[in-house]
Amino acid sequence: MGLFGFMIIMARDFAKSFYNSKEWQNVREAVLMRDKYLCQHCGKPAEEVHHIEHLSPKNIGDPSVTLDMNNLVSLCKDCHFEEHRGEHGKGRQSNEGYQYTFDEHGQLVKIN
């Protein structure tokens, strides 16, 4: 197991109770609803909510990092993996910075 795998296991340990909290579940659902359940990087269905400022043992108790909707974005599993891989490898490049929504006809459109 490389450094990346080790860091994921460590994150789970220090953040486990946070991710099981009612506060996280409520904010996570609110972020998914805000983002219309769409990955804000590629437009596919979102399955995960990503902390833009990553969680660490030092900030896990800071609600301005852990629960602030401005620090959270909905992502599909692939983009979430690439987001974290970007810390240790090439990361994702295409569709960076785009957000998606549905128009009045139900078509997927970029909004920025």
N, CA, C and O atoms as CSV, one atom per row, in Angstrom:
chain,resi,resn,atom,element,x,y,z
A,1,MET,N,N,0.852,-1.171,0.000
A,1,MET,CA,C,0.000,0.000,0.000
A,1,MET,C,C,0.894,1.229,0.000
A,1,MET,O,O,1.793,1.338,0.833
A,2,GLY,N,N,0.656,2.167,-0.935
A,2,GLY,CA,C,1.462,3.371,-1.030
A,2,GLY,C,C,1.030,4.433,-0.042
A,2,GLY,O,O,0.130,4.226,0.772
A,3,LEU,N,N,1.686,5.565,-0.133
A,3,LEU,CA,C,1.400,6.683,0.755
A,3,LEU,C,C,-0.056,7.114,0.664
A,3,LEU,O,O,-0.681,7.399,1.685
A,4,PHE,N,N,-0.606,7.165,-0.554
A,4,PHE,CA,C,-1.998,7.591,-0.733
A,4,PHE,C,C,-2.953,6.680,0.031
A,4,PHE,O,O,-3.828,7.173,0.742
A,5,GLY,N,N,-2.808,5.376,-0.097
A,5,GLY,CA,C,-3.669,4.446,0.619
A,5,GLY,C,C,-3.554,4.598,2.119
A,5,GLY,O,O,-4.552,4.496,2.832
A,6,PHE,N,N,-2.352,4.841,2.606
A,6,PHE,CA,C,-2.141,5.031,4.035
A,6,PHE,C,C,-2.861,6.274,4.521
A,6,PHE,O,O,-3.452,6.260,5.601
A,7,MET,N,N,-2.823,7.343,3.749
A,7,MET,CA,C,-3.473,8.587,4.161
A,7,MET,C,C,-4.984,8.435,4.213
A,7,MET,O,O,-5.626,9.011,5.091
A,8,ILE,N,N,-5.564,7.681,3.302
A,8,ILE,CA,C,-7.012,7.461,3.320
A,8,ILE,C,C,-7.414,6.708,4.590
A,8,ILE,O,O,-8.405,7.062,5.229
A,9,ILE,N,N,-6.665,5.688,4.955
A,9,ILE,CA,C,-6.975,4.936,6.166
A,9,ILE,C,C,-6.861,5.852,7.378
A,9,ILE,O,O,-7.716,5.809,8.263
A,10,MET,N,N,-5.829,6.671,7.434
A,10,MET,CA,C,-5.655,7.603,8.555
A,10,MET,C,C,-6.848,8.550,8.635
A,10,MET,O,O,-7.368,8.789,9.725
A,11,ALA,N,N,-7.289,9.089,7.508
A,11,ALA,CA,C,-8.413,10.029,7.507
A,11,ALA,C,C,-9.656,9.368,8.077
A,11,ALA,O,O,-10.389,9.986,8.849
A,12,ARG,N,N,-9.891,8.161,7.717
A,12,ARG,CA,C,-11.071,7.470,8.239
A,12,ARG,C,C,-11.024,7.365,9.762
A,12,ARG,O,O,-12.040,7.534,10.435
A,13,ASP,N,N,-9.859,7.091,10.287
A,13,ASP,CA,C,-9.740,6.921,11.741
A,13,ASP,C,C,-10.075,8.204,12.486
A,13,ASP,O,O,-10.905,8.178,13.395
A,14,PHE,N,N,-9.458,9.323,12.133
A,14,PHE,CA,C,-9.697,10.544,12.893
A,14,PHE,C,C,-11.037,11.183,12.575
A,14,PHE,O,O,-11.542,11.972,13.374
A,15,ALA,N,N,-11.627,10.863,11.428
A,15,ALA,CA,C,-12.874,11.511,11.010
A,15,ALA,C,C,-14.095,10.607,11.120
A,15,ALA,O,O,-15.203,11.031,10.792
A,16,LYS,N,N,-13.918,9.392,11.566
A,16,LYS,CA,C,-15.012,8.415,11.576
A,16,LYS,C,C,-16.246,8.917,12.319
A,16,LYS,O,O,-17.354,8.832,11.790
A,17,SER,N,N,-16.079,9.433,13.523
A,17,SER,CA,C,-17.260,9.891,14.273
A,17,SER,C,C,-17.905,11.099,13.600
A,17,SER,O,O,-19.127,11.244,13.636
A,18,PHE,N,N,-17.101,11.967,12.987
A,18,PHE,CA,C,-17.662,13.112,12.266
A,18,PHE,C,C,-18.559,12.645,11.124
A,18,PHE,O,O,-19.693,13.108,10.995
A,19,TYR,N,N,-18.056,11.729,10.292
A,19,TYR,CA,C,-18.835,11.259,9.134
A,19,TYR,C,C,-20.078,10.474,9.541
A,19,TYR,O,O,-20.987,10.301,8.730
A,20,ASN,N,N,-20.131,10.002,10.771
A,20,ASN,CA,C,-21.322,9.311,11.270
A,20,ASN,C,C,-22.291,10.246,11.993
A,20,ASN,O,O,-23.351,9.819,12.449
A,21,SER,N,N,-21.921,11.521,12.096
A,21,SER,CA,C,-22.744,12.470,12.858
A,21,SER,C,C,-23.977,12.926,12.075
A,21,SER,O,O,-23.975,12.954,10.844
A,22,LYS,N,N,-25.006,13.273,12.802
A,22,LYS,CA,C,-26.240,13.794,12.216
A,22,LYS,C,C,-25.971,15.124,11.508
A,22,LYS,O,O,-26.555,15.401,10.460
A,23,GLU,N,N,-25.080,15.950,12.087
A,23,GLU,CA,C,-24.745,17.241,11.480
A,23,GLU,C,C,-24.166,17.053,10.080
A,23,GLU,O,O,-24.552,17.747,9.140
A,24,TRP,N,N,-23.226,16.098,9.953
A,24,TRP,CA,C,-22.641,15.838,8.636
A,24,TRP,C,C,-23.694,15.314,7.671
A,24,TRP,O,O,-23.754,15.770,6.529
A,25,GLN,N,N,-24.516,14.382,8.092
A,25,GLN,CA,C,-25.538,13.819,7.215
A,25,GLN,C,C,-26.480,14.911,6.707
A,25,GLN,O,O,-26.860,14.905,5.535
A,26,ASN,N,N,-26.860,15.849,7.581
A,26,ASN,CA,C,-27.749,16.947,7.179
A,26,ASN,C,C,-27.083,17.892,6.188
A,26,ASN,O,O,-27.692,18.264,5.186
A,27,VAL,N,N,-25.839,18.283,6.455
A,27,VAL,CA,C,-25.134,19.193,5.553
A,27,VAL,C,C,-24.828,18.501,4.233
A,27,VAL,O,O,-24.939,19.118,3.174
A,28,ARG,N,N,-24.447,17.240,4.281
A,28,ARG,CA,C,-24.168,16.474,3.066
A,28,ARG,C,C,-25.394,16.459,2.152
A,28,ARG,O,O,-25.281,16.697,0.949
A,29,GLU,N,N,-26.555,16.179,2.725
A,29,GLU,CA,C,-27.791,16.152,1.932
A,29,GLU,C,C,-28.108,17.537,1.366
A,29,GLU,O,O,-28.544,17.654,0.221
A,30,ALA,N,N,-27.894,18.579,2.159
A,30,ALA,CA,C,-28.150,19.948,1.694
A,30,ALA,C,C,-27.228,20.318,0.523
A,30,ALA,O,O,-27.659,20.994,-0.412
A,31,VAL,N,N,-25.979,19.884,0.570
A,31,VAL,CA,C,-25.036,20.167,-0.520
A,31,VAL,C,C,-25.464,19.426,-1.779
A,31,VAL,O,O,-25.471,20.006,-2.865
A,32,LEU,N,N,-25.820,18.155,-1.647
A,32,LEU,CA,C,-26.289,17.399,-2.809
A,32,LEU,C,C,-27.521,18.057,-3.425
A,32,LEU,O,O,-27.629,18.153,-4.647
A,33,MET,N,N,-28.439,18.506,-2.591
A,33,MET,CA,C,-29.637,19.184,-3.102
A,33,MET,C,C,-29.252,20.493,-3.794
A,33,MET,O,O,-29.737,20.781,-4.888
A,34,ARG,N,N,-28.385,21.282,-3.163
A,34,ARG,CA,C,-27.932,22.544,-3.756
A,34,ARG,C,C,-27.347,22.310,-5.139
A,34,ARG,O,O,-27.602,23.080,-6.065
A,35,ASP,N,N,-26.563,21.249,-5.279
A,35,ASP,CA,C,-25.882,20.940,-6.535
A,35,ASP,C,C,-26.716,20.060,-7.461
A,35,ASP,O,O,-26.219,19.548,-8.464
A,36,LYS,N,N,-27.980,19.896,-7.112
A,36,LYS,CA,C,-28.929,19.126,-7.921
A,36,LYS,C,C,-28.463,17.693,-8.176
A,36,LYS,O,O,-28.745,17.111,-9.224
A,37,TYR,N,N,-27.738,17.130,-7.192
A,37,TYR,CA,C,-27.250,15.751,-7.256
A,37,TYR,C,C,-26.383,15.507,-8.486
A,37,TYR,O,O,-26.349,14.399,-9.021
A,38,LEU,N,N,-25.679,16.556,-8.933
A,38,LEU,CA,C,-24.795,16.448,-10.090
A,38,LEU,C,C,-23.358,16.725,-9.673
A,38,LEU,O,O,-23.091,17.608,-8.857
A,39,CYS,N,N,-22.434,15.953,-10.249
A,39,CYS,CA,C,-21.018,16.208,-10.032
A,39,CYS,C,C,-20.698,17.581,-10.598
A,39,CYS,O,O,-20.991,17.869,-11.759
A,40,GLN,N,N,-20.103,18.413,-9.783
A,40,GLN,CA,C,-19.808,19.775,-10.202
A,40,GLN,C,C,-18.532,19.875,-11.027
A,40,GLN,O,O,-18.109,20.974,-11.386
A,41,HIS,N,N,-17.912,18.724,-11.330
A,41,HIS,CA,C,-16.747,18.710,-12.208
A,41,HIS,C,C,-17.061,18.129,-13.569
A,41,HIS,O,O,-16.539,18.614,-14.574
A,42,CYS,N,N,-17.901,17.101,-13.635
A,42,CYS,CA,C,-18.136,16.445,-14.935
A,42,CYS,C,C,-19.603,16.366,-15.318
A,42,CYS,O,O,-19.912,16.072,-16.473
A,43,GLY,N,N,-20.517,16.617,-14.390
A,43,GLY,CA,C,-21.944,16.599,-14.698
A,43,GLY,C,C,-22.634,15.268,-14.516
A,43,GLY,O,O,-23.853,15.185,-14.665
A,44,LYS,N,N,-21.879,14.206,-14.192
A,44,LYS,CA,C,-22.509,12.912,-13.925
A,44,LYS,C,C,-23.237,12.970,-12.579
A,44,LYS,O,O,-23.039,13.916,-11.817
A,45,PRO,N,N,-24.071,11.978,-12.276
A,45,PRO,CA,C,-24.728,11.967,-10.967
A,45,PRO,C,C,-23.695,11.982,-9.833
A,45,PRO,O,O,-22.723,11.226,-9.851
A,46,ALA,N,N,-23.923,12.851,-8.857
A,46,ALA,CA,C,-23.017,12.967,-7.712
A,46,ALA,C,C,-23.384,11.913,-6.675
A,46,ALA,O,O,-24.558,11.661,-6.408
A,47,GLU,N,N,-22.367,11.314,-6.106
A,47,GLU,CA,C,-22.553,10.314,-5.066
A,47,GLU,C,C,-21.846,10.709,-3.782
A,47,GLU,O,O,-22.109,10.129,-2.728
A,48,GLU,N,N,-20.956,11.682,-3.854
A,48,GLU,CA,C,-20.134,12.027,-2.711
A,48,GLU,C,C,-20.065,13.537,-2.556
A,48,GLU,O,O,-20.262,14.287,-3.513
A,49,VAL,N,N,-19.780,13.969,-1.329
A,49,VAL,CA,C,-19.582,15.387,-1.048
A,49,VAL,C,C,-18.137,15.549,-0.583
A,49,VAL,O,O,-17.692,14.891,0.357
A,50,HIS,N,N,-17.424,16.431,-1.256
A,50,HIS,CA,C,-15.987,16.621,-1.067
A,50,HIS,C,C,-15.703,17.895,-0.277
A,50,HIS,O,O,-16.310,18.935,-0.532
A,51,HIS,N,N,-14.783,17.815,0.678
A,51,HIS,CA,C,-14.299,18.989,1.392
A,51,HIS,C,C,-13.199,19.639,0.549
A,51,HIS,O,O,-12.163,19.022,0.298
A,52,ILE,N,N,-13.421,20.872,0.117
A,52,ILE,CA,C,-12.438,21.592,-0.685
A,52,ILE,C,C,-11.163,21.794,0.132
A,52,ILE,O,O,-10.071,21.462,-0.328
A,53,GLU,N,N,-11.300,22.339,1.343
A,53,GLU,CA,C,-10.183,22.324,2.287
A,53,GLU,C,C,-10.286,20.983,2.995
A,53,GLU,O,O,-11.220,20.741,3.758
A,54,HIS,N,N,-9.328,20.127,2.737
A,54,HIS,CA,C,-9.386,18.757,3.226
A,54,HIS,C,C,-9.376,18.688,4.745
A,54,HIS,O,O,-8.780,19.526,5.422
A,55,LEU,N,N,-10.047,17.675,5.260
A,55,LEU,CA,C,-10.078,17.459,6.701
A,55,LEU,C,C,-8.740,16.917,7.181
A,55,LEU,O,O,-8.062,16.159,6.487
A,56,SER,N,N,-8.386,17.330,8.382
A,56,SER,CA,C,-7.151,16.871,9.013
A,56,SER,C,C,-7.417,16.732,10.506
A,56,SER,O,O,-8.432,17.219,11.005
A,57,PRO,N,N,-6.522,16.078,11.213
A,57,PRO,CA,C,-6.701,15.994,12.665
A,57,PRO,C,C,-6.763,17.377,13.325
A,57,PRO,O,O,-7.387,17.534,14.374
A,58,LYS,N,N,-6.121,18.376,12.716
A,58,LYS,CA,C,-6.107,19.721,13.294
A,58,LYS,C,C,-7.420,20.469,13.084
A,58,LYS,O,O,-7.792,21.292,13.920
A,59,ASN,N,N,-8.138,20.200,11.975
A,59,ASN,CA,C,-9.354,20.988,11.703
A,59,ASN,C,C,-10.653,20.192,11.831
A,59,ASN,O,O,-11.726,20.733,11.564
A,60,ILE,N,N,-10.583,18.935,12.226
A,60,ILE,CA,C,-11.773,18.099,12.295
A,60,ILE,C,C,-12.815,18.646,13.275
A,60,ILE,O,O,-13.999,18.339,13.138
A,61,GLY,N,N,-12.407,19.436,14.245
A,61,GLY,CA,C,-13.352,20.017,15.196
A,61,GLY,C,C,-13.821,21.417,14.834
A,61,GLY,O,O,-14.527,22.054,15.615
A,62,ASP,N,N,-13.437,21.901,13.659
A,62,ASP,CA,C,-13.768,23.265,13.235
A,62,ASP,C,C,-14.940,23.236,12.259
A,62,ASP,O,O,-14.759,22.855,11.103
A,63,PRO,N,N,-16.144,23.630,12.698
A,63,PRO,CA,C,-17.316,23.589,11.815
A,63,PRO,C,C,-17.190,24.506,10.599
A,63,PRO,O,O,-17.876,24.291,9.599
A,64,SER,N,N,-16.322,25.531,10.664
A,64,SER,CA,C,-16.141,26.393,9.493
A,64,SER,C,C,-15.410,25.661,8.371
A,64,SER,O,O,-15.413,26.119,7.228
A,65,VAL,N,N,-14.788,24.537,8.685
A,65,VAL,CA,C,-14.156,23.682,7.679
A,65,VAL,C,C,-15.037,22.473,7.405
A,65,VAL,O,O,-15.301,22.145,6.248
A,66,THR,N,N,-15.493,21.812,8.459
A,66,THR,CA,C,-16.183,20.535,8.300
A,66,THR,C,C,-17.620,20.658,7.801
A,66,THR,O,O,-18.090,19.795,7.061
A,67,LEU,N,N,-18.322,21.721,8.197
A,67,LEU,CA,C,-19.760,21.819,7.905
A,67,LEU,C,C,-20.159,23.026,7.063
A,67,LEU,O,O,-21.341,23.199,6.768
A,68,ASP,N,N,-19.205,23.861,6.672
A,68,ASP,CA,C,-19.517,25.050,5.880
A,68,ASP,C,C,-19.796,24.649,4.430
A,68,ASP,O,O,-18.932,24.083,3.760
A,69,MET,N,N,-20.999,24.944,3.952
A,69,MET,CA,C,-21.374,24.547,2.591
A,69,MET,C,C,-20.484,25.187,1.531
A,69,MET,O,O,-20.390,24.669,0.419
A,70,ASN,N,N,-19.828,26.303,1.853
A,70,ASN,CA,C,-18.903,26.922,0.900
A,70,ASN,C,C,-17.616,26.122,0.759
A,70,ASN,O,O,-16.846,26.350,-0.174
A,71,ASN,N,N,-17.377,25.197,1.665
A,71,ASN,CA,C,-16.200,24.337,1.608
A,71,ASN,C,C,-16.553,22.942,1.091
A,71,ASN,O,O,-15.731,22.029,1.168
A,72,LEU,N,N,-17.752,22.772,0.571
A,72,LEU,CA,C,-18.227,21.456,0.138
A,72,LEU,C,C,-18.732,21.498,-1.292
A,72,LEU,O,O,-19.324,22.485,-1.728
A,73,VAL,N,N,-18.492,20.415,-2.015
A,73,VAL,CA,C,-18.933,20.314,-3.402
A,73,VAL,C,C,-19.340,18.867,-3.691
A,73,VAL,O,O,-18.708,17.927,-3.208
A,74,SER,N,N,-20.387,18.703,-4.472
A,74,SER,CA,C,-20.862,17.369,-4.863
A,74,SER,C,C,-20.016,16.856,-6.015
A,74,SER,O,O,-19.767,17.570,-6.987
A,75,LEU,N,N,-19.574,15.598,-5.895
A,75,LEU,CA,C,-18.762,14.967,-6.931
A,75,LEU,C,C,-19.215,13.534,-7.156
A,75,LEU,O,O,-19.765,12.893,-6.261
A,76,CYS,N,N,-18.975,13.039,-8.367
A,76,CYS,CA,C,-19.149,11.607,-8.616
A,76,CYS,C,C,-17.945,10.897,-7.996
A,76,CYS,O,O,-16.966,11.540,-7.619
A,77,LYS,N,N,-18.022,9.584,-7.894
A,77,LYS,CA,C,-16.920,8.828,-7.273
A,77,LYS,C,C,-15.615,9.008,-8.045
A,77,LYS,O,O,-14.553,9.149,-7.440
A,78,ASP,N,N,-15.689,9.003,-9.391
A,78,ASP,CA,C,-14.473,9.137,-10.194
A,78,ASP,C,C,-13.796,10.483,-9.972
A,78,ASP,O,O,-12.581,10.538,-9.780
A,79,CYS,N,N,-14.561,11.562,-9.994
A,79,CYS,CA,C,-13.972,12.887,-9.791
A,79,CYS,C,C,-13.472,13.050,-8.361
A,79,CYS,O,O,-12.458,13.710,-8.133
A,80,HIS,N,N,-14.172,12.457,-7.396
A,80,HIS,CA,C,-13.704,12.536,-6.017
A,80,HIS,C,C,-12.372,11.821,-5.868
A,80,HIS,O,O,-11.463,12.321,-5.206
A,81,PHE,N,N,-12.259,10.654,-6.482
A,81,PHE,CA,C,-10.990,9.928,-6.465
A,81,PHE,C,C,-9.891,10.768,-7.116
A,81,PHE,O,O,-8.792,10.888,-6.574
A,82,GLU,N,N,-10.191,11.347,-8.279
A,82,GLU,CA,C,-9.204,12.157,-8.987
A,82,GLU,C,C,-8.822,13.393,-8.179
A,82,GLU,O,O,-7.665,13.811,-8.196
A,83,GLU,N,N,-9.776,13.973,-7.478
A,83,GLU,CA,C,-9.491,15.140,-6.640
A,83,GLU,C,C,-8.454,14.788,-5.579
A,83,GLU,O,O,-7.518,15.553,-5.347
A,84,HIS,N,N,-8.615,13.643,-4.941
A,84,HIS,CA,C,-7.657,13.227,-3.924
A,84,HIS,C,C,-6.369,12.713,-4.558
A,84,HIS,O,O,-5.287,12.914,-4.008
A,85,ARG,N,N,-6.473,12.064,-5.687
A,85,ARG,CA,C,-5.280,11.592,-6.391
A,85,ARG,C,C,-4.429,12.773,-6.818
A,85,ARG,O,O,-3.204,12.672,-6.882
A,86,GLY,N,N,-5.072,13.890,-7.110
A,86,GLY,CA,C,-4.349,15.094,-7.515
A,86,GLY,C,C,-3.362,15.573,-6.469
A,86,GLY,O,O,-2.388,16.249,-6.797
A,87,GLU,N,N,-3.606,15.227,-5.208
A,87,GLU,CA,C,-2.671,15.590,-4.151
A,87,GLU,C,C,-1.384,14.789,-4.260
A,87,GLU,O,O,-0.336,15.215,-3.774
A,88,HIS,N,N,-1.464,13.622,-4.903
A,88,HIS,CA,C,-0.330,12.706,-4.932
A,88,HIS,C,C,0.050,12.287,-6.344
A,88,HIS,O,O,0.985,11.505,-6.517
A,89,GLY,N,N,-0.641,12.778,-7.343
A,89,GLY,CA,C,-0.371,12.376,-8.719
A,89,GLY,C,C,-0.832,13.450,-9.683
A,89,GLY,O,O,-0.818,14.636,-9.355
A,90,LYS,N,N,-1.237,13.037,-10.865
A,90,LYS,CA,C,-1.608,13.987,-11.906
A,90,LYS,C,C,-2.909,14.708,-11.611
A,90,LYS,O,O,-3.017,15.909,-11.857
A,91,GLY,N,N,-3.885,14.008,-11.097
A,91,GLY,CA,C,-5.169,14.640,-10.838
A,91,GLY,C,C,-5.989,14.823,-12.103
A,91,GLY,O,O,-5.592,14.374,-13.178
A,92,ARG,N,N,-7.113,15.471,-11.976
A,92,ARG,CA,C,-8.056,15.687,-13.059
A,92,ARG,C,C,-7.774,17.039,-13.693
A,92,ARG,O,O,-7.393,17.983,-13.001
A,93,GLN,N,N,-7.957,17.139,-15.006
A,93,GLN,CA,C,-7.752,18.411,-15.681
A,93,GLN,C,C,-8.978,18.858,-16.461
A,93,GLN,O,O,-9.302,20.046,-16.439
A,94,SER,N,N,-9.667,17.968,-17.143
A,94,SER,CA,C,-10.797,18.388,-17.966
A,94,SER,C,C,-11.989,18.772,-17.113
A,94,SER,O,O,-12.197,18.200,-16.042
A,95,ASN,N,N,-12.768,19.726,-17.572
A,95,ASN,CA,C,-13.972,20.231,-16.912
A,95,ASN,C,C,-13.693,20.924,-15.582
A,95,ASN,O,O,-14.627,21.180,-14.822
A,96,GLU,N,N,-12.445,21.231,-15.287
A,96,GLU,CA,C,-12.099,21.902,-14.026
A,96,GLU,C,C,-12.840,23.232,-13.928
A,96,GLU,O,O,-12.822,24.032,-14.863
A,97,GLY,N,N,-13.479,23.459,-12.810
A,97,GLY,CA,C,-14.119,24.736,-12.560
A,97,GLY,C,C,-15.517,24.890,-13.122
A,97,GLY,O,O,-16.150,25.917,-12.878
A,98,TYR,N,N,-16.024,23.932,-13.854
A,98,TYR,CA,C,-17.379,24.035,-14.380
A,98,TYR,C,C,-18.382,23.545,-13.350
A,98,TYR,O,O,-18.071,22.679,-12.532
A,99,GLN,N,N,-19.576,24.098,-13.393
A,99,GLN,CA,C,-20.676,23.595,-12.590
A,99,GLN,C,C,-21.819,23.281,-13.543
A,99,GLN,O,O,-21.925,23.869,-14.619
A,100,TYR,N,N,-22.662,22.359,-13.140
A,100,TYR,CA,C,-23.729,21.886,-14.001
A,100,TYR,C,C,-25.080,22.019,-13.322
A,100,TYR,O,O,-25.186,22.008,-12.096
A,101,THR,N,N,-26.112,22.144,-14.149
A,101,THR,CA,C,-27.488,22.165,-13.682
A,101,THR,C,C,-28.358,21.653,-14.828
A,101,THR,O,O,-27.855,21.314,-15.899
A,102,PHE,N,N,-29.659,21.602,-14.591
A,102,PHE,CA,C,-30.591,21.250,-15.644
A,102,PHE,C,C,-31.315,22.499,-16.105
A,102,PHE,O,O,-31.682,23.340,-15.284
A,103,ASP,N,N,-31.528,22.636,-17.422
A,103,ASP,CA,C,-32.301,23.766,-17.925
A,103,ASP,C,C,-33.795,23.450,-17.866
A,103,ASP,O,O,-34.191,22.391,-17.379
A,104,GLU,N,N,-34.618,24.369,-18.361
A,104,GLU,CA,C,-36.062,24.209,-18.283
A,104,GLU,C,C,-36.594,23.010,-19.070
A,104,GLU,O,O,-37.737,22.595,-18.882
A,105,HIS,N,N,-35.754,22.454,-19.956
A,105,HIS,CA,C,-36.152,21.288,-20.753
A,105,HIS,C,C,-35.575,19.983,-20.205
A,105,HIS,O,O,-35.722,18.919,-20.807
A,106,GLY,N,N,-34.909,20.090,-19.034
A,106,GLY,CA,C,-34.320,18.902,-18.426
A,106,GLY,C,C,-32.980,18.506,-19.003
A,106,GLY,O,O,-32.489,17.407,-18.745
A,107,GLN,N,N,-32.377,19.402,-19.792
A,107,GLN,CA,C,-31.072,19.113,-20.398
A,107,GLN,C,C,-29.960,19.567,-19.472
A,107,GLN,O,O,-30.083,20.602,-18.816
A,108,LEU,N,N,-28.877,18.808,-19.411
A,108,LEU,CA,C,-27.721,19.136,-18.601
A,108,LEU,C,C,-26.963,20.268,-19.269
A,108,LEU,O,O,-26.634,20.180,-20.452
A,109,VAL,N,N,-26.682,21.338,-18.522
A,109,VAL,CA,C,-25.940,22.485,-19.076
A,109,VAL,C,C,-24.886,22.953,-18.081
A,109,VAL,O,O,-25.070,22.858,-16.868
A,110,LYS,N,N,-23.765,23.467,-18.623
A,110,LYS,CA,C,-22.734,24.091,-17.790
A,110,LYS,C,C,-23.242,25.467,-17.389
A,110,LYS,O,O,-23.878,26.148,-18.194
A,111,ILE,N,N,-22.971,25.889,-16.155
A,111,ILE,CA,C,-23.455,27.198,-15.732
A,111,ILE,C,C,-22.348,28.208,-15.534
A,111,ILE,O,O,-22.627,29.341,-15.140
A,112,ASN,N,N,-21.091,27.843,-15.794
A,112,ASN,CA,C,-20.017,28.838,-15.742
A,112,ASN,C,C,-18.875,28.435,-16.626
A,112,ASN,O,O,-17.877,29.151,-16.711
